């Protein structure tokens, strides 16, 4: 998986701000529902395109640290 993300982020640059809409915690599990807005620079073309999404992060506490267990997003525009 690290190789896939390395490839993606070598081809684009994200400039995005996240806005937290809701957080819930139950024991060692938590979620964060967010919205984000910004731009994506596509290195191959030099084009900058708008980026706007809704996200859901599922987190799990391991060794007293919160780690992302699952992540989902969908474009809002």
GINOR-V684781 format. One record per run of one state. SS is the DSSP state (helix for helix, strand for strand, loop for the rest). FROM is the first residue (numbers start at 1). TO is the last residue. Records with the same first field share a line. If there is no record, write none. Layout:
# GINOR-V684781
SS->FROM-TO + FROM-TO
This chain:
# GINOR-V684781
loop->1-1 + 27-28 + 43-46 + 63-64 + 76-77
helix->2-11
strand->12-26 + 29-42 + 47-62 + 65-75
